Amino acid sequence: MKNTLLLVLAITTLKISAQNNYVGIEGGPVYSNIYHSYYYPNSSSMLRASCGFTYTFIVANRFESSAGLLYTQKAFVLQEYGPGAYGTDIYSHRYSYLSVPLKEGFRFGDKTYGFINIGVVLSCLVSATAEEQYENRIYKTDIKNWSPSWDVSGLVELGIGQQIKERLRLNTSLAFQHSFTPTQNGSDTHFYGIALSVGLKYALKKG
């Protein structure tokens, strides 16, 4: 019994000594669209952005859990006309969210490393507008009341990183995200998209 307790204590001590905690910032472009539906059969993608803060917990330099607080924009174009006498006219829907990504993953490598994560993203709707650009003017309609207040998405992320100082790491990742929540109440439209992120992570302790 005594030997078993000593073994458990040794494993726990090794695990704690091998773990590390990182805080960071990240941001980048988001290329989003909706799956074609009965309501919007001819939508096209639109480029937006995402940025915010991250926290990552790493064990034995191999396994990681992470969370974040991000301001994320998503959008899609419904119709596009032109170019005409006044340029191209665009009708689009634009959404802004406060998002919390929760991810679990595996990493390989040391100072230069790769990683793969899977997870979910919980998002609170901040704003939603329909915008029409016509004759070089922009007309906006608030559609927040037509949209769910919360969004739940799944994601898969691939990335690489580089340790640039003892406690500082540079990460670049590409994530595919698919929403399980409709963009509007009662509709069959769901967001999907690809996000490119670049960020810095700082270790809270050396080693």
MILOTI-846311 format. One line per 8 residues: number of its first residue (from 1); for each residue y negated, x, z of N, C-alpha, C. Coordinates in Angstrom, 2 decimals, padded with zeros to 5 digits. Each point is the difference from the previous one (the first is absolute). Layout:
N
NUM = Y X Z Y X Z Y X Z ~ ...
//
This chain:
207
1 = 001.20 000.83 000.00 -001.20 -000.83 000.00 -001.25 000.87 000.00 ~ 000.04 001.04 000.84 -001.14 000.91 000.09 -000.24 000.69 -001.33 ~ 001.09 000.44 -000.65 -000.14 000.67 -001.29 -000.55 -000.94 -001.07 ~ 000.41 -001.27 000.05 -000.50 -000.99 -000.96 -001.50 -000.21 000.16 ~ -000.46 -000.10 001.26 -001.43 -000.18 000.26 -000.80 001.21 -000.47 ~ 000.56 001.19 000.22 -000.69 001.22 -000.45 -000.10 000.04 -001.52 ~ 001.08 -000.46 -000.67 000.00 -000.02 -001.46 -001.05 -000.98 -000.53 ~ -000.06 -001.20 000.58 -001.00 -000.99 -000.41 -001.40 000.53 000.24
9 = -000.22 000.65 001.14 -001.31 000.55 000.31 -000.39 001.09 -000.99 ~ 000.97 000.84 -000.39 -000.28 001.07 -000.95 -000.36 -000.55 -001.37 ~ 000.74 -001.04 -000.45 -000.29 -000.61 -001.30 -001.37 -000.66 000.00 ~ -000.31 -000.71 001.10 -001.30 -000.66 000.10 -001.14 001.01 000.00 ~ 000.18 001.10 000.74 -001.03 001.05 000.04 -000.20 000.62 -001.37 ~ 001.11 000.24 -000.73 -000.10 000.57 -001.34 -000.72 -000.95 -000.94 ~ 000.31 -001.29 000.09 -000.63 -000.99 -000.87 -001.50 -000.09 000.26 ~ -000.39 -000.01 001.29 -001.42 -000.08 000.33 -000.74 001.24 -000.47
17 = 000.62 001.18 000.17 -000.65 001.24 -000.40 -000.13 000.11 -001.51 ~ 000.89 -000.71 -000.74 -000.01 000.10 -001.46 -000.88 -001.04 -000.65 ~ -000.55 -000.92 000.77 -000.80 -001.07 -000.59 -001.47 000.40 -000.08 ~ -000.73 -000.69 -000.83 -001.42 000.25 -000.11 -000.71 -001.28 -000.40 ~ -001.27 -000.06 000.37 -000.81 -001.16 -000.28 -001.20 000.43 -000.84 ~ -000.26 -000.77 -001.07 -001.09 000.31 -000.90 -000.93 -001.19 -000.11 ~ -001.30 000.27 -000.04 -000.99 -001.01 -000.35 -000.64 000.46 -001.31 ~ -000.43 -000.96 -000.81 -000.53 000.40 -001.29 -000.86 -001.04 -000.66
25 = -000.50 000.38 -001.16 -000.75 -000.90 -000.87 000.61 000.06 -001.38 ~ -000.09 -001.10 -000.75 000.52 000.00 -001.36 -000.75 -001.03 -000.83 ~ 000.07 000.16 -001.30 -000.64 -000.95 -000.90 000.35 000.30 -001.43 ~ -000.32 -000.96 -000.88 000.28 000.21 -001.41 -000.06 -001.29 -000.78 ~ 000.27 000.08 -001.29 -000.06 -001.19 -000.86 001.22 -000.91 000.17 ~ -000.21 -001.28 -000.22 001.06 -001.01 000.02 -000.04 -000.73 -001.34 ~ 001.10 000.01 -000.70 000.11 -000.67 -001.29 000.85 -001.25 000.20 ~ -000.62 -001.20 -000.01 000.71 -001.21 000.40 -000.04 -001.07 -001.08
33 = 000.96 -000.92 000.11 000.10 -001.14 -000.91 000.82 -001.06 000.71 ~ 000.20 -001.15 -000.65 000.89 -001.03 000.53 001.13 -000.23 -001.00 ~ 001.15 -000.41 000.54 001.07 -000.41 -000.90 -000.43 -001.25 -000.74 ~ 000.23 -000.02 -001.29 -000.44 -001.13 -000.82 000.62 -001.30 000.50 ~ -000.80 -001.03 000.01 000.44 -001.26 000.58 -000.45 -001.16 -000.88 ~ 000.36 -001.20 000.42 -000.43 -001.20 -000.70 -001.53 -000.13 000.02 ~ -000.60 000.41 001.15 -001.45 -000.14 000.14 -000.75 001.04 -000.81 ~ 000.47 001.24 000.03 -000.69 001.10 -000.67 001.01 000.78 -000.86
41 = 000.30 -000.46 -001.19 001.05 000.63 -000.81 -000.44 001.28 -000.70 ~ -001.31 000.28 -000.05 -000.48 001.12 -000.81 -000.88 000.97 000.80 ~ 000.35 000.26 001.22 -000.81 000.90 000.82 000.23 001.46 -000.41 ~ -000.96 000.85 000.35 000.14 001.43 -000.24 -000.45 000.77 001.23 ~ 000.35 001.27 000.05 -000.25 000.81 001.19 -001.47 000.37 000.16 ~ -000.35 000.35 001.24 -001.36 000.42 000.30 000.04 001.13 001.02 ~ -000.93 000.94 -000.13 -000.05 001.17 000.87 -000.92 -000.26 001.17 ~ 000.54 000.21 001.23 -000.80 -000.14 001.22 000.23 001.23 000.89
49 = -000.14 -000.12 001.33 000.11 001.17 000.86 000.50 -000.38 001.38 ~ 000.43 001.03 000.74 000.46 -000.17 001.37 -000.37 001.25 000.80 ~ -000.35 -000.16 001.28 -000.30 001.15 000.86 000.15 -000.40 001.46 ~ 000.23 001.00 000.86 000.12 -000.30 001.41 000.63 001.12 000.79 ~ 000.55 -000.38 001.17 000.54 000.95 000.97 001.51 -000.16 000.14 ~ 000.68 001.09 000.35 001.45 -000.02 000.13 000.44 000.69 001.29 ~ 001.19 -000.37 000.45 000.67 000.68 001.12 001.45 000.21 -000.40 ~ 000.50 001.22 000.18 001.37 000.33 -000.38 000.70 000.71 001.14
57 = 001.22 -000.43 000.27 000.86 000.57 001.04 001.20 000.64 -000.68 ~ 000.18 001.32 000.16 001.05 000.74 -000.70 000.96 000.60 001.02 ~ 001.29 -000.14 -000.28 001.06 000.55 000.86 000.79 001.03 -000.79 ~ 000.15 001.20 000.55 000.82 001.07 -000.56 -000.43 000.37 -001.43 ~ -001.26 -000.28 -000.33 -000.56 000.31 -001.32 000.77 -000.68 -001.14 ~ 000.71 -001.09 000.31 000.82 -000.67 -001.01 -000.25 -001.51 -000.06 ~ -000.12 -000.63 001.14 -000.13 -001.46 000.04 -001.40 -000.37 000.48 ~ -000.58 -001.01 -000.61 -001.35 -000.38 000.38 -000.18 -001.51 000.06
65 = -000.84 -000.41 000.93 -000.47 -001.37 000.09 -001.51 000.05 -000.08 ~ -000.58 -000.96 -000.73 -001.45 000.06 -000.17 -000.60 -001.40 -000.02 ~ -001.26 -000.04 000.34 -000.78 -001.23 -000.04 -001.41 000.36 -000.44 ~ -000.74 -001.00 -000.42 -001.36 000.26 -000.45 -000.89 -001.21 000.18 ~ -001.28 000.22 -000.21 -000.99 -001.07 -000.03 -000.86 000.27 -001.22 ~ 000.19 -000.81 -001.05 -000.62 000.25 -001.30 -000.84 -001.18 -000.47 ~ -001.08 000.32 -000.68 -000.77 -001.00 -000.73 000.50 000.05 -001.44 ~ 000.59 -001.09 -000.47 000.67 000.00 -001.30 -000.57 -001.07 -000.91
73 = -000.25 000.38 -001.24 -000.48 -000.94 -001.01 001.09 -000.24 -001.03 ~ 000.13 -001.26 -000.42 000.92 -000.37 -001.06 -000.72 -000.96 -000.95 ~ 000.42 000.00 -001.26 -000.67 -000.88 -000.96 000.85 -000.14 -001.25 ~ -000.32 -001.01 -000.81 000.63 -000.16 -001.30 -000.97 -000.71 -000.94 ~ 000.14 000.27 -001.27 -000.85 -000.60 -001.02 000.74 -001.17 -000.62 ~ -000.66 -001.16 -000.06 000.64 -001.19 -000.57 -000.20 -000.08 -001.51 ~ -001.23 000.21 -000.46 -000.30 -000.06 -001.42 -001.03 001.06 -000.33 ~ 000.09 000.49 -001.20 -000.96 001.00 -000.44 -000.36 -000.28 -001.45
81 = -001.28 -000.12 -000.26 -000.48 -000.30 -001.34 -000.92 001.13 -000.47 ~ -000.05 000.22 -001.29 -000.95 000.97 -000.52 000.71 001.17 -000.64 ~ -000.76 001.04 -000.29 -001.44 000.09 000.27 -000.82 -000.89 -000.94 ~ -001.07 -000.58 000.55 -000.86 -000.87 -000.79 -001.43 000.49 000.02 ~ -000.92 -000.89 -000.26 -001.40 000.39 -000.05 -000.51 000.49 001.35 ~ 000.62 -000.51 001.08 -000.45 000.38 001.34 001.02 000.87 000.72 ~ 000.92 000.55 -000.72 001.04 000.80 000.63 001.24 -000.82 000.26 ~ 000.89 000.53 000.83 001.26 -000.67 000.31 -000.17 -000.92 001.20
89 = 000.42 -001.26 -000.13 -000.05 -000.96 001.10 001.33 000.00 000.73 ~ -000.05 000.07 001.34 001.22 000.11 000.81 -000.04 -001.05 001.10 ~ 001.14 -000.66 000.20 000.17 -000.94 001.11 001.11 000.55 000.88 ~ -000.29 000.27 001.27 000.96 000.67 000.87 -000.01 -000.58 001.40 ~ 001.10 000.24 000.71 000.11 -000.32 001.42 000.08 001.30 000.78 ~ -000.80 000.11 001.07 -000.08 001.23 000.78 000.20 -000.33 001.48 ~ 000.89 000.77 000.64 000.36 -000.23 001.40 -000.19 001.28 000.80 ~ -000.42 -000.14 001.25 -000.12 001.12 000.92 000.79 -000.31 001.26
97 = 000.76 000.98 000.47 000.87 -000.18 001.17 -000.21 001.12 001.01 ~ 000.25 -000.32 001.26 000.18 001.00 001.05 001.50 000.09 000.22 ~ 000.59 001.15 -000.35 001.46 000.12 -000.09 000.56 000.97 001.04 ~ 001.20 -000.34 000.48 000.74 000.86 000.92 001.36 000.31 -000.62 ~ 000.15 001.17 -000.65 001.31 000.39 -000.53 000.88 000.58 001.11 ~ 001.25 -000.42 000.03 001.01 000.50 000.95 001.14 000.59 -000.81 ~ 000.23 001.32 000.15 000.95 000.68 -000.88 000.98 000.86 000.79 ~ 001.22 000.10 -000.54 001.04 000.91 000.50 000.45 000.86 -001.17
105 = 000.25 001.29 000.28 000.37 000.84 -001.13 000.69 001.29 000.37 ~ 000.31 000.76 -001.05 000.69 001.27 000.10 -000.79 001.04 -000.77 ~ -000.09 001.20 000.55 -000.73 001.09 -000.65 000.89 001.22 -000.13 ~ -000.24 000.81 -001.00 000.79 001.21 -000.24 -000.93 001.13 -000.42 ~ 000.30 001.18 000.50 -000.87 001.14 -000.24 -000.72 000.40 001.26 ~ -000.74 001.10 -000.07 -000.70 000.51 001.18 -001.50 -000.01 -000.23 ~ -000.57 001.13 -000.43 -001.44 000.02 -000.25 -000.37 -000.79 -001.24 ~ 000.84 000.07 -001.01 -000.12 -000.90 -001.15 001.16 -000.98 000.09
113 = -000.27 -001.28 -000.01 001.04 -000.98 000.28 -000.18 -001.25 -000.86 ~ 001.05 -000.75 -000.09 -000.02 -001.30 -000.65 000.41 -001.07 001.00 ~ -000.29 -001.24 -000.31 000.38 -001.08 000.92 000.17 -001.30 -000.76 ~ 000.80 -000.89 000.58 000.21 -001.35 -000.51 -000.07 -000.97 001.16 ~ -000.73 -001.08 -000.17 -000.18 -001.00 001.04 000.26 -001.40 -000.54 ~ 000.47 -000.87 000.86 000.07 -001.42 -000.29 -000.67 -000.73 001.16 ~ -000.50 -001.20 -000.26 -000.65 -000.71 001.09 -000.58 -001.33 -000.41 ~ -000.81 -000.54 000.89 -000.70 -001.27 -000.23 -001.49 000.22 000.25
121 = -000.81 -000.84 -000.63 -001.45 000.05 000.19 -000.47 -001.39 000.45 ~ -000.61 -000.06 001.17 -000.55 -001.24 000.53 -001.51 000.02 -000.24 ~ -000.54 -001.00 -000.69 -001.40 000.02 -000.40 -000.71 -001.29 000.40 ~ -001.23 000.17 000.48 -000.87 -001.12 000.33 -001.08 -000.10 -001.07 ~ -000.15 -001.18 -000.58 -000.98 -000.19 -001.07 -001.43 000.08 000.54 ~ -000.81 000.86 -000.61 -001.41 000.15 000.38 -000.89 -000.82 -000.92 ~ 000.25 000.08 -001.31 -000.80 -000.75 -000.95 000.79 -000.23 -001.27 ~ -000.37 -001.05 -000.73 000.63 -000.31 -001.28 -001.05 -000.68 -000.88
129 = -000.21 000.54 -001.18 -000.99 -000.56 -000.91 000.54 -000.06 -001.43 ~ -000.45 -001.00 -000.72 000.22 -000.06 -001.44 -001.30 000.41 -000.66 ~ 000.08 000.95 -000.92 -001.20 000.52 -000.65 000.08 -000.17 -001.51 ~ -001.09 -000.47 -000.55 -000.09 -000.12 -001.46 -001.19 000.81 -000.49 ~ 000.27 000.95 -000.87 -001.05 000.77 -000.64 -000.28 -000.61 -001.38 ~ -001.20 -000.53 -000.14 -000.34 -000.69 -001.24 -001.43 000.37 -000.39 ~ -000.17 000.50 -001.21 -001.30 000.41 -000.50 -000.71 000.93 000.98 ~ 000.76 001.01 000.46 -000.52 001.04 000.90 -000.43 -000.54 001.37
137 = 000.45 -001.19 000.35 -000.24 -000.55 001.33 001.33 -000.23 000.70 ~ -000.03 000.04 001.33 001.21 -000.21 000.80 -000.17 -001.25 000.85 ~ 000.92 -000.93 -000.13 000.00 -001.24 000.77 001.20 000.04 000.96 ~ -000.27 -000.19 001.30 001.04 000.12 001.01 000.27 -001.35 000.67 ~ 001.28 -000.25 000.26 000.42 -001.19 000.73 000.90 000.42 001.14 ~ -000.30 -000.46 001.21 000.83 000.34 001.16 001.28 -000.83 -000.03 ~ 001.16 000.66 -000.05 001.28 -000.71 -000.03 000.86 000.33 001.22 ~ -000.64 000.50 001.06 000.76 000.38 001.21 000.74 -001.19 000.59
145 = -000.62 -001.18 -000.03 000.65 -001.18 000.57 001.21 -000.45 -000.82 ~ 000.12 000.47 -001.22 001.15 -000.35 -000.83 001.18 000.96 000.20 ~ -000.24 001.07 000.76 000.98 001.09 000.10 000.59 000.08 001.40 ~ 001.25 000.43 000.14 000.60 000.19 001.33 -000.77 001.05 000.80 ~ -000.12 -000.21 001.29 -000.73 000.94 000.87 000.77 001.30 000.20 ~ 001.33 -000.05 -000.18 000.84 001.18 000.22 000.86 000.27 -001.22 ~ 000.30 001.25 -000.20 000.88 000.43 -001.09 001.05 000.95 000.55 ~ 001.24 -000.15 -000.45 001.09 000.89 000.38 000.59 000.60 -001.27
153 = 000.07 001.32 -000.05 000.50 000.69 -001.18 001.05 001.02 000.39 ~ 000.89 000.31 -000.94 000.93 001.09 000.16 -000.46 001.18 -000.84 ~ 000.39 001.22 000.40 -000.42 001.17 -000.75 001.07 001.08 -000.01 ~ -000.05 000.82 -001.05 000.78 001.22 -000.12 -000.97 001.11 -000.37 ~ 000.07 001.13 000.71 -000.97 001.07 -000.19 000.70 001.34 -000.21 ~ -000.47 000.76 -000.97 000.47 001.36 -000.27 -001.19 000.93 000.06 ~ 000.18 001.19 000.57 -001.14 000.89 000.10 000.38 001.44 000.24 ~ -001.01 000.86 -000.06 000.14 001.42 000.30 -001.13 000.40 000.93
161 = 000.23 001.10 000.73 -001.01 000.48 000.92 000.00 001.51 000.10 ~ -001.08 000.53 000.54 -000.14 001.44 000.16 -000.70 000.29 001.33 ~ 000.60 000.88 000.80 -000.66 000.45 001.22 -001.04 001.04 -000.38 ~ -001.28 -000.30 000.24 -001.06 000.91 -000.41 -000.56 000.81 001.18 ~ 000.24 -000.48 001.22 -000.28 000.75 001.22 001.06 -000.37 001.01 ~ 000.00 000.67 001.14 001.06 -000.22 000.99 000.12 -001.46 000.40 ~ -001.13 -000.69 000.12 000.04 -001.40 000.45 -000.52 -000.98 -001.04 ~ -000.21 000.47 -001.22 -000.60 -000.85 -001.02 000.89 -000.06 -001.24
169 = 000.25 -001.22 -000.51 000.84 -000.21 -001.17 -000.72 -000.89 -001.01 ~ 000.24 000.32 -001.28 -000.54 -000.79 -001.10 001.13 -000.76 -000.65 ~ -000.15 -001.32 -000.14 001.04 -000.86 -000.57 -000.51 -000.72 -001.24 ~ 000.90 -000.18 -000.96 -000.25 -000.84 -001.16 001.21 -000.90 -000.20 ~ -000.21 -001.29 -000.22 001.13 -000.92 -000.14 -000.29 -001.07 -001.04 ~ 001.09 -000.56 -000.50 -000.06 -001.11 -000.95 000.86 -001.12 000.58 ~ -000.58 -001.18 000.20 000.70 -001.11 000.65 000.00 -001.23 -000.90 ~ 001.16 -000.63 -000.11 000.12 -001.28 -000.68 000.05 -001.10 001.06
177 = -000.81 -001.03 -000.19 -000.10 -001.07 000.99 000.16 -001.36 -000.67 ~ 000.74 -000.89 000.66 000.21 -001.36 -000.51 -000.22 -000.99 001.12 ~ -000.84 -001.00 -000.27 -000.35 -000.98 001.02 001.01 -001.14 000.02 ~ 000.33 -000.46 001.22 000.86 -001.17 000.18 -000.82 -001.27 000.19 ~ -001.32 000.15 000.13 -000.90 -001.12 000.25 -000.78 -000.33 -001.26 ~ -000.17 -001.27 -000.36 -000.77 -000.33 -001.20 -001.47 000.35 000.15 ~ -000.65 000.28 -001.11 -001.43 000.32 000.04 -000.85 -001.22 000.32 ~ 000.49 -001.19 -000.35 -000.71 -001.23 000.30 000.97 -001.02 000.59
185 = -000.50 -000.86 000.87 000.84 -001.01 000.63 000.62 -000.92 -001.05 ~ 001.31 -000.15 000.07 000.70 -000.89 -000.90 000.31 000.56 -001.36 ~ -000.37 001.25 -000.28 000.25 000.58 -001.32 001.27 000.86 000.02 ~ 000.42 000.45 -001.18 001.17 000.88 -000.09 -000.41 001.40 -000.46 ~ -001.23 000.40 000.29 -000.48 001.32 -000.38 000.13 000.96 001.18 ~ 000.52 001.19 -000.27 000.19 001.03 001.02 -000.53 001.33 -000.52 ~ -000.71 000.72 000.87 -000.49 001.31 -000.38 001.13 001.03 -000.10 ~ -000.14 000.92 -000.93 000.78 001.22 000.00 -000.93 001.11 -000.47
193 = 000.35 001.24 000.29 -000.88 001.07 -000.42 000.49 001.37 000.40 ~ -000.73 001.00 -000.46 000.28 001.40 000.30 -001.25 000.61 000.62 ~ 000.19 000.73 001.10 -001.12 000.65 000.68 000.23 001.50 000.03 ~ -001.02 000.75 -000.40 000.02 001.46 000.11 -000.87 000.39 001.19 ~ 000.59 000.73 000.95 -000.74 000.36 001.21 -000.04 001.52 000.18 ~ -001.14 000.48 000.44 -000.18 001.39 000.39 -000.56 000.01 001.41 ~ 000.58 000.81 000.89 -000.44 -000.03 001.38 000.22 001.30 000.73 ~ -000.64 000.10 001.15 000.15 001.13 000.92 000.60 -000.49 001.30
201 = 000.94 000.78 000.55 000.60 -000.32 001.29 -000.18 001.19 000.96 ~ -000.40 -000.33 001.22 -000.26 001.03 001.01 000.97 -000.17 001.16 ~ 000.72 001.08 000.34 000.97 -000.05 001.11 -000.72 -000.01 001.34 ~ 000.44 -000.88 000.89 -000.62 -000.09 001.31 000.42 001.14 000.93 ~ 001.06 000.71 -000.38 000.39 001.19 000.75 000.56 001.04 -000.95 ~ -000.03 001.26 000.38 000.50 001.07 -000.84 001.53 000.00 -000.03 ~ 000.53 000.57 -001.10 001.44 000.15 -000.07 000.63 -000.97 -000.96
//
